[in-house]
Amino acid sequence: MSGIPGAWLRRWGPRAVALTLTGCGLYIVMPSLLTFFGSWPRLAEVDLLWFVLLGLLELGSFAALWWLTRMALSPDPALAELPGAPPPPARWASVATAQLAGNAASKVVPGGPAAGGVVQGSLLVRDGQPGAVVASALAGVGLLTTAVLLLLPVLTVPALLIGPPPAEQLRWGLLVSLILAVVLVALGVAALTWPRSVSVTGRLVGRIVHPVKRSVTPARMANLLLAQRARVRAVFSGRWMRAIFAAAANRMFDYAALVAALTAFDAHARPAEVLLAYVVAQALTMVPVTPGGLGFVESGLTALLVVIGISADTAVVGILLYRLVSFWLPIPIGAIAWAGWRLHTNRS
């Protein structure tokens, strides 16, 4: 009986903490969410063509991500001579269904991207993809899309140097994003170039975790990370240019949807400054306080758009339109995709 409380705590403790953090986060951002939802009637002013345009732009963003994921799941020709049968080619339908379901889960389940990754990975594994390949592919896709996001402000530097200087908040956002991008790229280069750095990190993590979980040893953790490094390194081997293009397309289509949503309400702002605001808002989605950064993205993006000269009312309703298509609409679409996959699986 003495082991039951410990097992219960290990199983339900993290979930209770996640739910508590999510509840606190939603409580903090609830006033701003009510303000946004109060602008809902103004969406009736938007011409139907704007909804179609935003839908097509978001579809392009998702399609680029499907292409990138399928690329990561495809067998590397350089590894064809290794023992064991190569994994089956990933089907477009499976990749799209898994991403849509995982994306929907990340927006409604505490834990955000982590929970969505679990759902996406489980669907791909059940479709016949090896677990190790799926883990490496999703890790590679996540690292590449994050690096591209943080490097996007580099595109704004010439425009910001030529035009009037941006507000202090945007200058800080540019500086922080560039620092994070440099750190992320440096860590990626070190991990992919110097195996010893990965081994040292694995041993350090193993020593920290071993007192809590005896099965995790420094040597075992180092070997695990080295094996994962080899898989991630091979994910985009020989296909880096296509992978970077797909990751950039994923972000830029989504950014174009934000610009279109603001333009629908006659908002005028420098594209470079809107891009900086977009990058900061997307970074907020990585903080797993609320699913998909709900509330924090709306508040942060509104504040930054006001800073660059867009009126608060226009910023609120423009962001509401953008989030309707990019955040809320994919949730039922992902649920339908998951239900269709379950129905197909049960029949077969």
N, C-alpha and C positions, 0 to 999 in steps of 0.2 A: 504493500500500500504506500510505502514511503516514496516509491518512484513515480506514483501517479501525479502528484502536484508538479514535480519537475518536468515530466513529459507534457502535462497540460500547459505549463508556462512556456516551454519551448515551442509548442505548436500555436498557441493562441496569443502569447505575449507580443510578438512583433505585429500581429494583426490589430491587437488592441491599441498599440502605440500609433500605428498608421491611421487608424480610424480617429483617434484622439487628435492627432495633428491635422487631419483633414477637416474635422469639425471645427477646430480652432481657426484654421485658415478661412473656411467658409464664413464663420462668424465675423471675421475681420473684414472680409471683402463684400459682405452682404449689402451694405449701403450702396456701394458703387454698382453692384449688380442690379439692384432695384432701380437705380437711375438709368441704367442701360435699357432694362426691360420697359421702363416707362416711355422710352422713345420708340417703342415698337410700332405705334400707329403711323409714324412718319415713313415707314417702309412702303406704305401704300402709294406714296408719291413716286416711287421708282418705276421706270418703264420696264416692262418684262424683258426687253433685250439686255438690260444690264444683268439681270439674274442669269440669263443664258450665257452671257460672256463670262461672268464669274464662275459659273459651273464648268464651262469649257477650260478655263484657266486652271481650276483646281483639278480637273480631270487630267490635264497635262502634267501637273505636279505629281499626281499619284502614278501616272503612267511612267514617268521618268524614274520614280522610285521602284516600280515593278521591274523595269529594265535593269536597274542597278542590282536589285536583289537576285534576279534571275542570272545575271552575269556572275555574281558572287557564288551562286549555287552550281554553276556549270563546271564540269570537270576540267581541271587544268591539264592541257596537253603535255606539259612537262612532267606530269606525274603519272602518265599513262602506263609506264613500265613498272610501276610499283606493284607489289603483290596485292591480290584482292580485286574483286570486280569493281569497276568505277560506278559511282552512284548514277541512277537514271537521270536523264535531262529533266530539269524542272519545267513543268507545264505552266504556261502563262496564266491559265485559269486558277491553278493552285496557288501560284505566287500572289495573284491579285486578291483571291479570297482570304488567304492567310494575312496579308497586309491590312485589308479592310477590317477584318475581325479584330486583329491586334490593335489597330488604330482606334477602333470603337472602345475596346476594353481599356485602353490607356486613358480615355476621356471620362470613364464612369467608375473605374475601380481605383481605390487608394493605392498609391505606389506608381501611378502614371506609366512612364515608359517601361519600367521593369515588368509590370503586370502585362502590358501590351506585348512585350517581347516574349514572355512565356506563352501567351496565347498563340502568337504568330509562329513561334518555334514548334509548339506541339502540333499544330495543323500541318506544318511542313513535314515533320517526322512521320505523322500518320499517313501522309501521302507517299511515303517511301524514301524520303531523303534521310541519310544517316545523321544521327544526332550530332556527331562531332562536326560534320560539314555544315549543318544548320547553325550551330553555335558560332563557328568561325565566320560564316557568311554574315550573320546578323551583327556580330561584333565589328567586322570590317565595314559593313554598310553604315553602322552607327558612328564609327570613328570618322569615316570619310565625309558623311553629311554634316557632322558637327564641325569638322575642320573647315569645310567649304563655307558654312554659315559664318564662322568667326572671321574668315578671311574676306568675306564680301565687303566690309568697310574699306578695304584697300582700293576698291573700285571708285570710292567716293573721294579719295584724297585729291586727285587733280581738280575735280569740280569745286571742292571746298577751298582749295588754294587760289583758284581763279576768281571765284565769287566772293561775296562778303563772308566774314568769319562766322562760323556757327555759334549758337548759344553755348554757354559753359557746360550745360548738362549733356549736350551732344558731343562736345569735345572730350568730356570724361568717358562717355560711352564708346567713342572711337578709340581712345587710349586703352581702356579696359579690354575691349574686344581684340585689339591688336596684340596686347600682352598675352591674353589667353590663347590666341591663335599661335603665337610664337612658341609658347610653352607646350601646347598640344602637339604641334608639328615636331618640336624638338624631342618630346617624349616618344612620339611615334618613330622618328628616325633612329633614336637610340635603341628602342625595342627591336626594330627590324634589322638594324645593322650590327649591334653588339649583343650577342647572346648572353655574355657575362652579366650585363645589366639586368636582364630578365631573371637570370639564375639567382643573383644577389637579392633582387626584390622578392622572388619566391621564397627563398630561405628566411628572409626577414618576416614575411607574412606567416610562414609556417611556424616560426618561433612564437609569434603573437597569438596565433589561433590554437596551438597545441595544448596549452593548459586548459582551454575550454572544451576542445574536441580532440581527444587523444589519438584518433585515427589520422589526423592531419599532422604530418611531420615536415620539417624543413626540406628534407630531400624530396619527399613526395610532392610537395607544393612546387618546388623548383622544377621538377620534371614535368609536372602538369602544365605550368606556364610556358616552358620551353616547347612542349608539344603544341600548345595553343598558338604560340608565336609562329611556329612553322606553318600551321594551317592558315592563319590570318595573312601571313606573308604570301602564301600561294593563292589567296582569294582572287586578287586582281593581277596576278602575274602576267605580264605581256599585254595587259588591257587597261593600263593606268589612264591613258588619255580618254578612252571611252567612259571609264568609270567616273573620272572627274567631270566630264561633260554631263553625264546623267545626274550626278549629285548637284551640279550647278543648276541644271534645268529644273530639278525638283524644287530648289529654293527660289529661283527667279520666277517661275510660274506662280508660286504662292505670293511672292512680293508683288507681281503684276496684278494679282487679284485684289490686294490691298489698295494699290493705286487706282484700280478701276472703281472700287467701292467708294473711295474718296471723290473721284471725278464725277461719279453719279450724282453727288450733291454739290457740284461746282466748287469743290475745294481746290485751292491753288497753293502749291508748295514746291520747293526745289526737290527733284527726285532723289538727289544725293542725301538730303536730310531725311526724307521719308525712308530711305534704305537704312540709314543709321537707326532710326526709330524702330524699324522692322526687326533688325538684328537684335536690339536690346529686348524687344517684346518676345522674340523667339527664344532668347536665352532664359527668360522667365518661365517658359514652359518646361525647362529642364529641372526646375526646383519642385520636387515632389510633395509640396504642401497640399495643393489641391489638384485633382485630376486635370491634366492638360493645362495647368496654370490658370484655371478658371478664376476670374476676378482679378488676379494679379496682372495678367496680360492686358485686360481691358483698361485697368487703372493706369498701368505704366505706359501703355501705348497712347492713351488719351493725353496724359501729362506731356509726353514728348511731342505729340502733334500740336498741342497748344503752344509749346515753346517755339516751334518753327513757324508759327503764325496762323495756324488754322483755328477758327473759332471753336470754343468748347462744344457748342451744340452740334456743329457740323462734324467734329471729330467723333463725338459719341455715336451719332446715327450712322456715320460711315463705318466705324469699327463694328457696330452692331450688324450691319449688312455683311461685312467681311467675315465676321465670326459665325454668322448664320450659315454661310456656305462652307467655310473651312473647318469649323468646330462642330456645330450642331447637326448639320445635314449628314456628315459621314457616320454619325452614331447609328441612326436607323439603317443606313445602307450597310454598315458593317454587321449589324444584327441580322439583316436579311441574308447577307453573304454567309454568315456562320450557320444560320438555320438551313439554308440551301445545301451547304456542305454536309451538315448532319443528316439531312434527308437523303442525299445521294449516298452517303456512307452506309446508312441503315439498309438501303435497297440493295447495295452491292455486297 
